[in-house]
Amino acid sequence: MVHTLKMILMGVTRWLLVGMVLVMTLVLFAQIIFRYFLEQPLIWSEELALVLMIWITFLGSALLLATKEHISIDFVVEMMSPVWRRLIAACVALMLLVFNVALVYGAWLVAQRTAGSTSPGLGVSMAWHYAGPVIGGALLALVSLEELIIRFRAVFSSRSEAAS
């Protein structure tokens, strides 16, 4: 069930990211045209690009984690026995889940505290700036939870095989 939910959410996330990158590119291109050629800068474009960049960063992180494309330095772990590799992978998955839950909690608190403030360029609630880390962090936590389940199953299945 977690895997199916993750796959659906990652498919939607992939298309959202494509749309966000496209919108950001168009907005920044329009800003260049309006500022340097028409001498009428758009007051909202830089802020929209900033908000999109925040969202792209956190949603993209979740997508990269789900597809296992994040950078990892694992040469020391690769020299260890398979049992130790599974144990370390389970510990890393647990730490990642804890970090991502803390990220969601912290971003949620900030979003709540800034919800009453209005951004100067866009005129929307500042909570939109922090909603990206909340939603991206929740996706990261979901992916981390699935990874933790997989890693703990691997640890306990190897122990039961060793006991047999």
Secondary structure as UniProt FT lines:
FT   HELIX           2..32
FT   HELIX           33..37
FT   HELIX           45..66
FT   TURN            67..68
FT   HELIX           75..78
FT   HELIX           82..114
FT   TURN            115..116
FT   TURN            120..122
FT   HELIX           127..163
//
